[in-house]
């Protein structure tokens, strides 16, 4: 071979080497750019074995989702997930957004070349896979778009979803695969199926009720003082009740006998019980009124004053318990005022008069 030919051959070899060095990296970089989807999660409405659950799958696309490209969700047949009930004719069971932009889901064959349309191409309930295809002629998503796919009754567009995926029949980590939409792009995530996903929390609240008479302390007294035919004498006590009884409480009053002199045991004289609902000046009458206007027993309403010398409303106190305070639910510090009042005539027998009233509060738990 001549010297000139050898020189030309060397130059050609160098040229081929240079071209190879320039082109080979480009070829490598332009192979199917397989890349993993990232930040993948699946929030379920329930994690317990064999229960129906909604899925909210979120991930960042490895590449743009272009028209005619399909994304396949594979719930790994054999792990026990059950997609029975789903169909590629029921687009209402899915919602999809990317970068918070709502996409329109259409049933298989329903693409209208409108913007932002994704077709539910196939649902394979045997192998538990869902194939979702960007409609032909539609715009592409941005690369690295955040995609959110809702599957189940949590889907609301284009209609309310009415199917849910049945969880695997055994507890443990269950793998779900994402394939596409760009050729070679993929991802996997895991779901922690549990034997039970709920905890019953229990607590007990003990029943409570208190009833306290004021003013003064035990033994309680209510002094009417010296009775007069020219004024009504009165004295007031208050019963304060607190209870957590679900149906409230009632307080009753009962006497051991009439207001007598010298005593109930030896009742030589007594002051008559009021009969007309009012203890009136210059009439011999004795009774009690309550500030609880709805009390079903003692019906005389306390007018807010007691021992002011004026006529007082009053009901007779008897040997049968009568309700003077009640509530229908739990209540705190419910104060009921009772006004005992008496009047006499000019001929009412002199003496020291007394009797005992007993107050019973009952909770309705």
C-alpha positions in Angstrom: 0.0 0.0 0.0 1.4 3.4 -0.9 2.3 5.9 1.7 -0.5 8.3 0.6 -3.1 5.5 1.0 -1.9 4.7 4.5 -2.2 8.3 5.4 -5.7 8.6 4.1 -6.7 5.4 6.0 -5.4 6.8 9.2 -7.3 10.0 8.6 -10.5 8.1 7.9 -10.1 6.0 11.1 -9.6 9.2 13.2 -12.7 10.7 11.5 -14.8 7.6 12.4 -13.5 7.7 16.0 -14.5 11.4 16.4 -17.9 10.8 14.9 -18.4 7.8 17.3 -17.4 9.9 20.3 -19.9 12.6 19.3 -22.8 10.3 18.3 -22.6 7.5 20.8 -23.5 9.6 24.0 -26.4 11.1 22.0 -27.6 7.6 21.1 -27.3 6.6 24.7 -29.2 9.6 25.9 -32.0 9.1 23.4 -32.8 5.5 24.1 -36.1 4.9 25.7 -35.6 7.2 28.7 -36.8 4.8 31.4 -37.1 6.6 34.7 -38.9 5.9 38.0 -41.9 7.9 39.1 -41.2 9.4 42.5 -42.8 10.4 45.8 -45.5 7.6 45.4 -48.2 7.1 48.0 -51.6 5.5 48.2 -53.9 6.6 51.0 -56.7 4.1 51.6 -60.0 4.7 53.5 -59.6 1.4 55.2 -56.6 -1.0 55.6 -58.3 -4.0 57.2 -58.2 -7.3 55.4 -61.0 -8.0 52.9 -62.8 -4.7 53.5 -63.7 -2.3 50.6 -61.6 0.8 50.4 -61.1 4.0 48.4 -57.7 4.7 47.0 -56.0 8.1 46.6 -52.7 7.5 44.7 -50.3 10.4 44.4 -47.0 10.5 42.5 -44.7 12.7 40.5 -44.4 11.7 36.8 -41.0 10.7 35.6 -41.8 12.2 32.1 -44.6 14.1 30.5 -47.9 12.2 29.9 -48.6 12.6 26.2 -51.6 11.9 24.0 -52.2 8.2 23.3 -50.0 7.1 26.2 -51.3 4.7 28.8 -50.7 4.4 32.5 -51.3 0.9 34.0 -52.1 0.3 37.6 -51.4 -3.3 38.7 -52.7 -4.4 42.1 -50.7 -7.6 41.7 -53.0 -10.5 41.2 -52.5 -13.1 43.8 -52.2 -10.8 46.7 -55.9 -11.0 47.2 -57.1 -7.6 46.0 -60.5 -7.8 44.3 -61.6 -5.3 41.7 -64.9 -7.0 40.9 -67.5 -4.4 40.0 -65.2 -2.1 38.2 -65.6 -1.7 34.4 -64.1 0.4 31.6 -67.6 1.7 31.0 -67.9 3.4 34.4 -65.7 6.5 34.3 -67.4 7.8 37.5 -65.3 5.5 39.7 -62.1 7.6 39.0 -60.8 11.1 39.4 -57.5 12.3 38.1 -55.7 15.6 38.5 -52.2 16.6 37.6 -50.7 19.7 39.2 -54.2 20.2 40.7 -55.8 20.5 37.3 -58.9 18.3 37.0 -58.9 15.8 34.1 -62.1 14.6 32.4 -62.5 10.8 32.7 -64.4 9.1 29.9 -65.5 5.5 29.4 -63.7 3.3 26.9 -64.2 4.7 23.4 -65.6 7.9 24.8 -62.8 10.3 23.7 -64.2 13.4 22.0 -60.8 15.1 21.5 -61.8 17.7 24.1 -59.1 19.1 26.3 -57.9 17.2 29.3 -59.5 13.9 28.6 -58.4 10.5 29.9 -60.0 7.3 28.8 -60.6 4.3 31.0 -59.3 2.0 28.4 -59.5 -1.4 30.1 -60.2 -2.8 33.5 -59.0 -6.3 34.0 -60.8 -7.6 37.1 -59.1 -11.0 36.8 -55.6 -9.6 37.0 -56.7 -6.5 38.9 -55.2 -3.9 36.5 -56.5 -0.5 35.4 -55.4 1.1 32.1 -55.9 4.8 31.7 -55.0 6.4 28.3 -54.6 10.0 27.4 -57.0 10.7 24.6 -55.6 11.1 21.0 -55.0 14.8 20.1 -55.0 15.9 23.7 -52.4 18.2 25.3 -49.5 16.7 27.3 -48.9 17.1 31.0 -45.9 18.9 32.2 -42.8 16.8 33.0 -42.6 16.1 36.7 -46.3 16.9 37.1 -47.9 15.7 40.4 -50.6 13.2 39.5 -53.5 12.3 41.9 -55.7 9.4 41.1 -58.8 8.7 43.2 -60.5 5.3 42.7 -63.7 4.5 44.5 -66.6 6.3 46.1 -64.3 9.2 46.8 -64.4 10.0 43.0 -66.8 12.8 42.2 -66.2 13.7 38.5 -67.9 13.0 36.1 -70.2 11.4 38.6 -70.2 9.8 42.0 -68.2 6.7 42.2 -70.1 3.6 43.4 -67.4 0.8 43.5 -64.4 0.2 45.8 -61.4 -2.1 45.6 -61.7 -5.0 48.1 -58.5 -5.3 50.2 -56.2 -8.3 50.1 -57.4 -11.3 52.2 -54.2 -11.5 54.2 -52.3 -9.0 56.3 -48.9 -7.7 55.3 -47.1 -5.4 52.8 -48.8 -5.5 49.4 -47.1 -4.2 46.3 -48.8 -2.2 43.6 -47.1 -1.3 40.3 -47.3 1.7 38.0 -46.2 1.3 34.3 -46.0 4.1 31.8 -47.3 6.4 30.6 -44.0 7.1 28.9 -42.4 3.9 27.6 -40.1 2.5 30.2 -41.3 4.7 33.1 -42.5 2.8 36.1 -42.9 2.8 39.9 -43.9 0.7 42.8 -45.4 1.4 46.2 -46.6 -0.8 49.1 -49.8 -0.9 51.1 -49.8 -2.1 54.7 -52.8 -4.4 54.9 -53.8 -5.0 58.5 -55.7 -7.7 60.3 -57.7 -4.9 61.9 -57.3 -1.1 61.4 -59.6 0.1 64.1 -59.3 0.5 67.9 -62.3 0.8 70.1 -61.7 3.3 72.8 -63.9 3.0 75.9 -64.5 5.2 78.9 -66.8 5.4 81.9 -68.3 8.5 83.5 -69.6 7.8 87.0 -73.1 9.1 87.8 -73.0 12.1 90.1 -75.6 14.3 91.8 -75.5 16.9 94.6 -78.2 18.7 96.4 -77.5 21.5 98.9 -79.8 23.7 101.0 -78.9 27.3 101.8 -78.6 29.6 103.7 -77.1 28.3 106.9 -75.9 24.8 107.8 -77.3 21.6 109.2 -79.7 21.4 110.9 -81.4 24.0 108.6 -84.1 26.3 109.9 -86.4 28.8 108.2 -87.7 31.4 110.7 -91.0 33.0 109.9 -90.7 35.2 112.9 -93.6 36.7 114.8 -96.8 36.4 112.7 -99.1 39.3 112.4 -102.6 39.9 111.0 -101.3 43.1 109.3 -98.6 41.5 107.1 -97.5 38.2 105.5 -94.3 36.8 107.1 -91.9 34.9 104.9 -88.6 33.0 104.9 -86.6 31.6 102.0 -84.4 28.6 101.4 -82.6 27.6 98.2 -81.9 24.1 96.9 -79.0 23.9 94.5 -78.6 20.8 92.4 -75.9 19.6 90.1 -76.1 16.3 88.2 -75.0 14.5 85.1 -78.1 12.4 85.0 -79.2 12.1 81.3 -82.9 12.6 82.2 -82.3 15.2 84.9 -83.7 15.2 88.4 -86.6 16.2 90.6 -86.8 17.6 94.1 -89.8 17.1 96.3 -91.1 18.5 99.6 -93.2 16.7 102.2 -94.2 17.6 105.8 -94.4 15.7 109.0 -97.7 17.4 109.9 -99.3 20.9 109.9 -97.6 24.0 111.2 -98.6 23.2 114.8 -98.4 24.5 118.4 -96.9 23.4 120.7 -95.7 20.6 118.3 -96.7 18.3 115.5 -96.8 15.4 118.0 -99.1 17.4 120.3 -100.9 19.6 117.9 -103.3 21.7 120.0 -103.6 24.4 117.4 -102.4 24.8 113.8 -102.3 27.4 111.1 -104.5 26.3 108.2 -103.0 25.4 104.8 -103.5 27.9 102.0 -106.3 26.8 99.7 -106.7 29.5 97.1 -103.1 29.9 95.9 -102.4 33.1 97.8 -101.3 33.7 101.4 -103.3 36.8 102.2 -102.9 39.5 104.8 -105.4 39.1 107.7 -106.2 35.5 106.7 -105.0 32.5 108.6 -103.0 30.7 105.8 -99.7 29.0 105.4 -97.9 27.7 102.2 -94.9 27.6 100.0 -94.0 28.9 96.5 -91.2 27.9 94.1 -89.1 29.7 91.6 -89.4 26.7 89.2 -92.4 27.8 87.2 -92.7 24.4 85.5 -92.7 22.3 88.6 -95.6 19.8 88.4 -96.2 19.6 92.2 -95.9 22.9 93.9 -97.5 25.1 91.4 -97.3 28.5 93.2 -94.7 30.7 91.4 -92.2 32.5 93.6 -92.5 36.2 92.7 -88.8 36.9 93.5 -89.4 38.5 96.9 -90.0 36.9 100.3 -90.7 38.4 103.7 -91.7 41.8 102.3 -95.0 41.9 104.1 -97.1 41.7 101.0 -99.4 38.8 99.9 -97.4 35.8 98.6 -98.4 33.0 96.2 -98.4 29.7 97.9 -99.4 26.0 97.7 -100.2 23.8 100.6 -97.5 21.5 101.9 -98.9 18.0 102.6 -97.8 14.6 103.8 -97.5 13.5 100.1 -94.3 14.4 98.3 -94.7 17.2 95.8 -92.2 18.2 93.1 -91.0 21.8 93.5 -88.0 21.6 91.1 -87.1 19.5 88.1 -85.0 19.4 85.0 -85.0 17.0 82.0 -81.2 16.7 81.4 -77.8 17.1 83.0 -77.3 20.4 84.7 -74.9 22.3 86.9 -75.7 24.5 89.9 -79.5 24.6 89.3 -80.8 26.8 92.1 -84.5 26.7 93.1 -85.8 29.2 95.6 -88.6 28.3 98.0 -90.6 31.0 99.9 -92.5 29.8 103.0 -95.1 32.3 104.0 -97.8 32.6 106.7 -100.5 35.0 107.9 -102.9 35.0 110.8 -106.1 36.6 111.9 -106.6 38.6 115.1 -108.0 35.4 116.8 -105.3 32.9 115.8 -104.2 31.2 119.0 -101.0 32.3 120.6 -98.2 29.8 120.8 -94.9 28.6 119.2 -95.6 26.9 115.9 -93.4 24.5 114.0 -93.2 21.5 111.7 -90.5 19.7 109.7 -90.3 19.7 105.9 -88.2 17.0 104.2 -86.5 17.7 100.9 -85.6 14.7 98.6 -83.7 15.1 95.3 -83.7 12.2 92.9 -81.6 11.8 89.8 -83.0 10.2 86.7 -80.0 8.4 85.3 
